[in-house]
Amino acid sequence: MALLFYLKVSELDAVLAPTWASLWGNLVLVLAAFGSVAAWFAEEDKAHRRALAWALLLWLPVPFYAWSVAYGSVPIFIPAWWPFTFYNTRYGLELLPALALGVGFAARFAANALDRWQGHRYAQFLPEIAFAFLFLLAGINAWSLLRQGPIVYAESTCNLEARLHYDEAIPPLLRDLLQTFPHGTVLMNTSMYPEIVAFTGIPLRQTINESDLEIWRAALLAPASHAAIVVAFDGDEVDHAVKDHPQGLAIAGRFSAENQPTATVYFSTADFQRTANPPAVTPGSDLGGAPGSDAGSPIPDAGNRTP
């Protein structure tokens, strides 16, 4: 299933998607694979064959991403298949060089076969006709893709509209908090909103995120002890960790946006009490809703909760 998802998104990234997209996409994929292998086997000179071996390396994204989707928690979503949305469609672009060169190799293989065919006197023009047809088809495909909007562009515009509110509102609050504690560590899940880290202006190494494995697990058991700032989105692992272990955390700001999980920024009271100045926070940060009044306040019932 992971292999099918990756091959499908690679086809959608490379070819036009009309109603017969599966046939056209599968044809391009088969021709490219055939052309890459045929070019290597058809070359009689061993030195040239070794030089052509690099083209086979362009197919490495297939096993890499198939394995990542199956076992690395790296999902790929496309509108044609459930859950009928966009996610990580850019991964299909990794196979674009292999498809482009593979189809070219297939065309060269066909042209050589036509050159050896001793048929009608007009047969000598068939290779030129085949290449002209290939260029025409590639041009139509490229023009049609740009006209309908590549799937990667569609995903990026869709994500931009959904994430814009948080991208504009959360980084200023984080920068204000970091002015009080410049080298403070930020605990957050960076797979959902990785751009928040960049817009805040801090390096990824200043965060504890899901890629940190053991440190991440330890931080989830005691958020206030491991991070000066905690960013949680409703329902994610950090949110569950804060609800299970709220001791030493206070709310700096809460944000909400349409069709997005509510985001809450916390700060560790122990870390900020060690500084000379209190944290600069932004009271009331609900986007599209009524201003809140819990900025800088401790988590309700924090003292009654057990780890």
N, C-alpha and C positions, 0 to 999 in steps of 0.2 A: 504493500500500500504506500509506504514512504517513497519507493522508487517511482510509482505511478504519479504521485503528486509532484515530484521534482521534474520528471520528464514533461508532464503537462504544463507546468508553469514555464519551463524552458521553451516549449513550443509557443505558448501565448506571448512570451517576451520577444519572440523572433519573427513570427508570421502573423498575417492578418487573421482575424477571428470572425469570419462570416458564419452562416448557419452550418456550412460544411467544414468548419475549422478542424475537426478531428481528423478528417481525411487528409486535408492539406498539411496540417502539422505533422501527422504521422508519416506522410510521404517525405517531407523535408528531413525528418529525423532518420528515417531508414536510408535515404540517399546519402546523408552525411556520414552515417556510420559505415555504410558500404564503401563510400568513396575513400574514407580514411584508411580502412583496412586494405582495399584494393590497390591504392597507391603504394602502400608499403610492400605488398606481395608482388605487384607487377614490376617493380623496379629491379632490374637484373644486376645493376652495379651495386656491390656490397657497401661501398662508401656512401653512395647516394641513399641506399636503404637505411643505413645508420642515421644519415642526416634527416630522413623522413620520420624517424622514430619519434621525434619531438612532437609531431602532430598528434600522435596517440596520447601523449600526456595531456593534451587539451581536454580529454574525456575524463580526467580524474575528478572533476566536480560531481560526476554522476554517483560514484560510490561514496564520496565524501559527504555530500548532502543527504543522500539516501540514508546513510548511517546516522547522521546528525538528527534527521527528522525522526528516525525510528528509536534512537537510544539517547539522544542528547537534548531532549526537550526543546527542539527548534522547529516549531510548527510552520507549515506553509498552507495558507488559505487562498483560494481563488473563487471568484464569483460563480463559476459554473458548478462547483461541487460544494457539499455541505462543509462548513456552516455558511456558505454563500457570501463571503466577504473577502477583503484584501488583507494579507499579512505576509511579509517577507517575500513578496513576488520578485524583489530585486535579485534573489539568489539565482533565478533562472538565467540572468544575464551572464553568469559565469560560463555558461555553455555556448554562448553566442559565437565566440571565435571557432570552436569546434564545428558548429553547424555551418558557418560561412565557408571555412576551408574544406570541410568534408564535401559539401555540395560542389565546390569547385573541382575537387579531386574526382568526384563522380562524373562531372562534365568532361574533364580531360580524358578519363577512362573511356567514356562513350565516343569522344572524338577520335581517339586512337583506333577504336574498333571500326568506326566508319571509314577511316583512312585506309584500313586494310580490306575493306569491302570492295570487290571489283564488280560493280553492277552497272547501272545506267550511267551514261556519260555525265549526267548532272549530279551523280553521287559525290563527285569531288567537292561540291559546294556544301554538302550536308554538315561537315564540322562547323563551317562558318555560320550556317543557318542555326545550328544548335546553340552556339555561343551567343548569337544575337538574340535568340529566343530566351536564353537564360538571363541575359542582362535586362531584357524587357520585363521579364517576370519579376526579377529582383527589384527593378525600379517601381513597378506597380505595387508590389508588396510594401516597399518602404513608404511610398506616397500614401497608400491606404492606411498604414499604421499611424502615420503622423496625422492624417485626417480624422481618424476615429479616436485618437489618443491612446498611446501605449499604456498597457496595464500598470506599469511601474509609475507612470505619471498620474494615473487615476488614483492609485493608492496614496501617493504623496499628497495630492490635493485633498483627498478625503481625510487623511490623518492631520493635515495642517488645520483644517476647520475644527476638528474635534479637540486638538491639543492646544490651540492658540491661547485660550483663556489661562490655562495653567502655566504655559510658557511665559506669559507676560506678568502673572501675579505672584507666583511662588519664588522665582529667583531673587526679586528685590528683598523679600522678607529674609531669605537665607543670607543674603549679603549683609543685611543689617545685623543679624545674629552673629555672623562671623567677624564683624567689626569688633565685637566684644570679646570673642574668642577666636582669633584669626586662624589658628591651626586646629580648630576643633574638627573632630571626625563626624561625618554625616552618615547615619544609618538609613538606607533606603533601598528599595528594589529598583535597580536601574534598567531593567529590561522593558518596563512599561513606559517610562518617561525619561530616557537617557539624556535627552537634550537639556533637561533641567540642570544637570551637572555642568554642562558647557556654558549655559546662559548665566549660571551663578558665578562662573569664572574660577572654579576650583579644579584641580586635577582629579582624575578618577581614583588615584591612590589615596586621596583624602576621604574616600567613602568606604563604608563596609557594605558590600552588596552581595547578591546571590552567587557571584562567581568566586567569592572568597572561601567557600566551603566550610572548613572547621571554624574559622573566625566568625563567619556568618551565623552558624548554628549557636555558637557561644553567645554572640551578641543578642540573638533572639530570646535567649533565656534571661538576660539581664540588660535590657536596652540602655538604661541610664548609666550603667557602669562602663559601657563600652563606647558610647557616642555622646558628644555634646549636643547634637541635633538629630532628631528623628523625623523622617518624612514617611507618613503612612497613608495609604489609599484604602478605602473601605474594602474589606474582604481579602486583602493581600496578607502575606506572611508577617510583615511588620505590624500591620494593624492587629492581627491576632496576638502577636507578642506583646504589644503595648497593653492590650486588654487583659492579658494574663499576668503581666508583670509591670504594673503602672508606677511602682514606687520610684520616687525621685524624678518624675517627669511632670512638666507643666505645659499647658497649651500656649503656643505662641501665635497661632492663627489657624483658621479653618477656611477652606475654599470649596466651592461647589460650582459645577458647570453642567449644562444640559447633556444628558446621555453619557456622563462620566462619573466614576466613583468619587465620592467626597474625599478631599485631601486634607489632612491635618498635620501641622508642623508642631513638634514638641521640642523643648529644650531641657537638658539635664540641669536641675536646680543645683546639684552639687558642683558641677563644673563652673556654672556662672556665678555661684556664690564665692568662688575663689578669686574672681576678678574684681577689680576696683569699681567698675561701673556696672549697673544692671543692664540686662539685654535690651536692645532697642527692638521693639516689636511693633507690628502694625495692627491695632485693634480693629476688629470687624472687617473680614476679608471675604465675605460671601459674594461670589460673582453671580449676578442675576438673581440675588435673593436679598433678604433683609440683613443689615449689618449685624454681626454677632457681638457678644459682649463677654466672651470667654478668653480673650487674648491675655496671655500671661497668667492665667489662673491654673491652679493644680487640677489634675484629673479628678472628676467627682468620685467620691467613695474610695479614693486610692488607698487610704489607710485601712479600709475594711477588707481589701482583697489579699488573698494569699498567693504566693508564687505558684 
